[in-house]
Amino acid sequence: MKTNTFKLLLVALVIMSSCAKDTTNDFQEEAQQLADQSKPLTIQEINAEIETQINKGEEFDWKNESDHFIWSAVIHGDNILTIGYGSENESFSENRTSALETKKDAILKIVESKENYKRGKETVVEHEIINVIDVKVENFETIKVLRKTEGIRYLEPNGYNHYAQDEVNNLRLSSSGCNKNGESINSAHYTTINPNNAQVSWHFNEHNIPQAWNYSTGAGVTIGLIDTGVSQSQSLLNGNGFKDGYSSNSRYIQKYGTFIDSNWWWSSNYDGVHDKCGHGTAMASTISAPRNDNGMPVGVAYNANLVAYRATEDVLLNDYHERKGVSKALIALGNRSDVKIISMSIGYLWSIGNIKDAVKYANSKGKLIFAAGGTSTSFTNGYGVIFPATMSETVAVTGVTDGSNYERCNVCHSGSKIDFTIIMEGDNNTSKAPPVLGFYNNQRRYSGGSSVATATTAGIAALVWAKHPTWSKIQVLNKLKQSADLYPNKSSSFGYGNIDALQAVQ
């Protein structure tokens, strides 16, 4: 009996010793983990994780990352944390309920408590319409508590822009899209039309746009353009020049600015309405340049009105102020009853919460929103359709060649999110991109990719809507689908294919 008792005691001691070792190991591991999380990840470590997911073909989303990862990105992103609050179906509120205000106030009180400050203009920025606030965050504990708090839809380090700077060039994704230089245009790349030899881009003929002008020119339809603005040095896209030639004297172009040029995230120092990049000017030309008597390129909807927003510095939405600028422009255009169509040839590699919310708001107001599928400088295999073209609330467009089989243009993205295609280059790259108005008077240049494809489609939609002014956006969109080459089928890479503008307006 004593022997058995001794054996049992020995076993118990062994078990206790083992448990003690396990407890010690657990404690050491926990201590090490806490030590590791006392300092943020480096920019290189953050970018490596993002790149790993992108290279796997996965969609990167901040909500799938750890508290420490998000905090690290906030620290490297000017300490800006963007908080989308409310229930999942509360992306926006024109009149916020008391319950929603209570949720917002509770969130701000948590931030004030953990960050040890009182809210002010340098610590809290509230958004209009969309249920979003931007706050200054320095402490890891703030992120941990907020992620456990009810009434928060997302937390995003909206000031983090280092991936665009350090890694997008590795993907060879165009990080600017800016060009203010004039070019010599080959006469084979356009035809002429009255008055005085106004120039029609070669790709217009590929989609029967000149023939569609016999039925509609876009008169009475207003298109919103969210981009880098429109050049003040191109007279055909300003004032009376916008009414030049055969374009209507009653149409108008309006320019606004929502982009803030400042090192301070809380600043309200708007950068004006005029383009400083060239990209927005090229899109405005494609959409609605006048049917002029200056021998210059004409736009698809040359009698439509244009409301242009300088919301970004370039085409890549990697900056806090650009993201906020696009969001504000979407809300402003959503609130205009005269605006039917919104064209956005801008984007980013992953979803941006405050823009996503604003897209949903504009969509709820009946706007038909076109977004570029993505343009790269020399490569497309590594990444698919970009945001916001990935959203179901937008219509995604990309460019293809004029070959007999569908093949994306040399710089264009494709994928299952694409809805339509526009011909942007000759088969085997035998012709350049479409000619557009230059940044300065009496200048032209080439501009293509999914950007011009999107602007072209927005113009065609204006032709349809002008022909049927009482239609809803769904009816206009269905007409575009029915006039597309692959309808009623939808390609896994090219959507419904190339649009026939003549069929669309008949």
N, C-alpha and C positions, 0 to 999 in steps of 0.2 A: 504493500500500500504506500509506504514511504517513497519507494522507487518511482511509482506512478505519479505521486504528488510532485516529486522533484522534476520529473520529465515535463509535466504540465507547466510547472513554474518556469522551466528553462525555455519552453516554447513561447510562453507569454512574454518573457524578457526579450526574446529574439524579435517577436512581433512588435513590441513596444519600441525596441531599438530601431527597427526598420521604419516604423511610423515616424519616429523622431527624425530619422534621416530624410524621409520624404517631406516632412513638414519643413525641415531646414532648407531642402532643395527648392520647395515651393516658395518659401519666403525669399530665398536668394534670387529666384527667377523673377518674382514680383518686384523685388527691389531693383533688379537690373532693368526691368521693363519701365518702372517709374523713372529711373535715371535716364533711360533712353528718350523718354517722352518729356523730359524737362527742357529739352531744347528742340527747336523745329528741324525738320528735314531740310536738307540743302535744296537749292533750286535744281541741281543736277539730279538729285534723288527723286524729286517730284516729277520732273520731266521724264525720267527713265520709266517710272510707273505708267505715266500717260502713254508714252510711246509703245510700251509693251502691249498695252490693251489695243491701241490703234493698229499695230502691226499684226495682231491676231484677228483683225477684222471686227473687233468688238466696239460697241458704242460706249465712249467714255461718259460717265455721269458722276458728278460729285457725290450724289446720294449713296453711291455704292462704296465710297471710301471711308476710312476710319476717322474718328474724331481728331486724332493727331495729324493725319494727312491734311484734313481741311484747315486745321489751325495753322499748320506750317505754310500752306498756300496763302492764308490770310496775312500772316506775318510778312511774307515776301510780296504781298499785294497791297502795300500801303495801309495795312490794317483795316481794310474794307471788308465787311461781311454783309452780304445782301440776303435779306430774310423775306421769303414769301410766306405770308400768314393767311389764316383762314382755313376752311375745309378744302378738299381737293377740287371741288367744283366752284370755288370762289377765287378765281384768278383776278377778277375785277369787280368793282362795285361803284356805280355812279352815285349812289346814296348809301353809305355804310350804315349798317344796323348797329344798335347799341351793343349787341353781342359781339360783333366784329371789332368794334372800337375797344371793347373790354379785353378781347384777346390781344390786340395790338399793344394796349397799355400794359398788360401783364408781361408781355415779352420785353418791352422797353424797361420795365422796372427790374427785371432779371438782369438785363445788360447793365443798367445803372449800378445795381448792387455789386455785381461781380467785377465791373470795371472801375468802380469807385468814382463816377462822375455824374453830373446832372446833365440831362440832354440839352443840347444847344446846336447852333448851326454848324459847328465844327465836329460834332460827334454823332448827329442824327440827321439824315435826309429822308423825308417822306415823299412818296410818289403820288401823283394824282391818278385817280381812276383805278389803276392796278393796285392790288393789295400787297404792296412791297415797301419795305423800309431798308435803308442802308445805315449801318452803325459802325462806329469805330470799336475795334476789338483787339486787345493785346494779350489777354489771359486765356490759357488753355481751358481753365475751368469753365469759362463762359460758354465755350463750344460744347463741352460735355453736358452741361445743364440744359442748354437750348435743344440739344438733340433728343432729350428726354421729355421735352415740353410739348403738350398738346396744342393744336392750333397752328402748327408750323408746317407749311407745305414743302419748303426747301431752304437749305442754307448753302450759299455759294460765295466763294472768294472772288467777287466780281472785279477786284483790282489786280488779280493775278494775270500778268500778260507775258510772262517769261517763256512760256512754251512757244508762242508765236515767234518770239525773237530768236530763240535758240534752236528750235526743232523743226519748224515748218519748212525752213530752207532745205532740211534733209529730205522732206517729202517733196521738195521742189514745188510746193504750192505757192502760187503767186501771192506775195504778201503786200502788194501795193495796188497794182492796176493803174497807177498814175502815168500819164503821158500828156505833155503839153506841147509837144513838137509837131509841126506840120510835116506832111510827106507828099511826095510826088505820086499821083494816082495813075495807074495804068488805064488807058482809055478802054481796054477790054473788060474792065471791072465795073462798068456802068453803061447804061443807055441814057438817052436824053428825051426830055418831054417838054412841052410848052409850059410856061412862057420862057423864052430866052434860054432854052437848053438847060433847064433844071435837071439835075443828075439823079438817076434812079439806080440804086445799088443792084448789082447783078443778082444778089440773093432774093430781092423782091420778086423778080421774074420767076424764080424757082417755086414761089408760093402763090403766083397769080395775083399779087397785090395790085399792080397797075390795072388789071382787068376788074378787080373788085372796086376800084375807085369810080367805076361807072354806076355803082349802086350806093356807095357810101364813102365819105371822106372823114368820118369821125366827128362831124359837126354836132355841137350840143353836149358832147361827152367830156367829162373832166377826169384826167388821169393824175394820180399822185405819184411822184417819183421820190423815193428815199435813197439818197446816194451822197456824193461829195459836193452837191450843189451844181449850179450852172454858171459858166464863165460870164463875167460882166464885160469881157472883151470880145464876145461873139455877138454882134448886133442882131443876127437872125434869130437869136434865142433871148432877146430882150425887147421890151416895149413894142414900138411900132414895127420893128424889124421882124417880129414874130408873125406879123400880118402881111408880110411881103408877098408880091406876086399874086398868085391865084388863091392864096389863103384868105380866110374870112376876116373882115375888118372888125367883127364883133367878138372874135375869140381873144383869150387872154392867157398870159403866163404870169404866175406869181411865185415869188421866191421867199423862203423862210429859212431860219437857222436854228437848230437845236443842239449843235455840237459845241461843247465848251473846251476851249484851249487853255488849260491851266494845269500846273503841277499839284494843285490842291483839289482833292476829290470833292469837297463840299462847295467849291466855287460856282458862281453863276455868271462867269465871264464868257458870254457867248461869242463865238468866233465869226459872226456875220453870216450872210446868206450866199456869198459868192464862192464858186469853185476855186480851189487852189491846187487841184490834183489833175483834172482833165477827164476823169472817168465819168463823173456825172454829166458833164457836157456832152460826151459821146452818147450816153444813154438818152438824153433829152433830144439829141439830133435824130437818133433812130426812131424814137417814138413819134415826134411831132414837129420836126423842123419844117418850116413853111415851104410850100411849092413856089419857090422864089424865082425872081428874074435876074439872079446874079450868077447863074451857072454853077450853083452849089448843090450838095446833096439834099434831097427832100426826105421827110419822115413818113412813116407808115400812115399815121392818122394826122394828115397835115392841116386839118381843120378842127382838131380837138383842142381843148384847153389843157394847160399843164400847171400843176402846183408842185413845185420842186422844193425839197427840203435838203439843206446841207446838214446832215445828221452824223456824218462820219468824216474822218480824215483821209481814209483810203477804203479799199473794199473789204479788208480783213477786220472783223470785229473783235479785236484783241485788247481794246482799251476800255476802261471803265466809262469814260466820257462818251465814247462811241456807242457803247451798249445802251447807256442812258439816253443818248441823243436819238437813236433809232426807236427806242421805246416811246419817247415823247412825240416823235413824228408820227408814229402809227396811231397814237391816241388822238392827235390833232386831226389827222386825215379821217380817222374813224368818225369824228364828230362833225365832219362837213357833209351836209346833205347833197352837195353838188358833185362830190367825188364818188365815182363809180368803181374805179380800178386803181390798184396800187402796184407799182413795179419796184422790185428790190433785187438789184444785181450785186448783192453783198452777202457776206455770210461768215460762218466759222465752222470749225471741225466738230464741235459738240454743242448741245443745247444750252442756251443762255436764258435763265428763268424770267428775268424782267422783260426780255423781248418776246419770249413765248407767251407771257401773259398779255402783252400788248397786241400781239397777232390775234389772239383769241378775242380780244375786245373789238378790234377792227373787223374781224370776220363776223362777229355778232351784229355789227351794224350794216351788214349786207355788202361789204366790199369784196371784190374779186381780187385776190392777192396773188401775184406772180412772183416767184423766187427762183434765183439761178441755182442750177444743180451743182455748180462748181467748175472752176477753171484753174488749170495748172500751167506752169510755164513749159514743161516738156514731158509730163508724166501723168498718167491717170490710173494705172493699175493698182496703186497702193491705197487709194481711198475712194469711197463711193460718194453718194450725194451728201452735200453739206447742209448744215442748219442755216436758215429756217426752211429750206426747201424740203426737209425731212418731215415737216409737220403736215398733218392731214388738212389743216386749215389753209394751207397754201397750195398753189399749182406750180409744180416743179418743171423747169424747162432746161434742156441742154442742146448742144449743137452737134450736127452730124455732117458727113460729107455728101456730095451729090452723086455718089456711086449708086449702082443698081441695088446693092445690098446695104442694109443699115450698118453704118460704121461711124462711131463717134469721131468728132474732129480731133485733131492732134492734141488739143489742150483741154478737152471737155471731159467731165465726169459723167458716168451713167450708172443706172441701177434701178431697183424695183420701185423706188419712190418717184421716178420721172413720169410725168404726165404727157408732155409733148416735146417734139424736136423741131428745130429750125436748121436749115442748111447753112453752114458757116464757112465751108471751104470746099474746093474741088477735090475730087477723088485723087488719092495719092498726093495730096497737098499741091495740086496743080494751079491753084489760084489763091490769092491772099484773102484775108478777112474783108468784110464789107467796108466801103468808104463812108465816112461820116464827116460832119462839120468839125473843123479844128477848134482849138481853144481860142485862137485869135481870128479876127476878121480876114476873109479871103484866104483862109487856110482850110485844108482837108487833111484827113489822116485815115489809116485803117484801124478798125477795132472789131474784135470778134469774140469767140468763146461763148460760154453759156450766158455771159453778161448781155451781149447784143441779142442773142437768141431770146432771152427773157424780155428785153425791151421790144423786140419785134412782135412777140406774141401779145404783149400788153397793147400794142398798137392795133393788131388785128382784132382783139377783143373790143376795142373802141369802135372799130368799123361795124362790128356786129351790133353792138349796143345802140349805136346811132341809127342803124336801120330799124331796130326794134326798141324804141326808148322806154316802153312800158314793161319790158322783160325784167325778170329777176336775175341775179347772178347765176343761179342754177340753170336757168334757161339759156343764158349766154354760154355758159360752160358746156352744156350739153350740145349746143350747136357747134362749138369748136371741136368737140369729140367726134360728132357725126361727120364733120368735114375732114377729119384726119385720115391719113393713109391706111392705118392698120385697124381702124374701128370696124366692127365692134370688139375685136380682140385687143388685148393689151400686152405688149412685149415686156419681158422681165427686165429689160435694160433701157428701152426707149418709149415706154408708155404707149400712147395711141399713135405715135409717129408724127410725120410732117403734116402741117395744117395747110389746106387749100383755102386761101382767103376768099377766092371767088365763090366756091361752094358755100362758104360760111355766111356770106351776105345775100345769097340768093334765096 
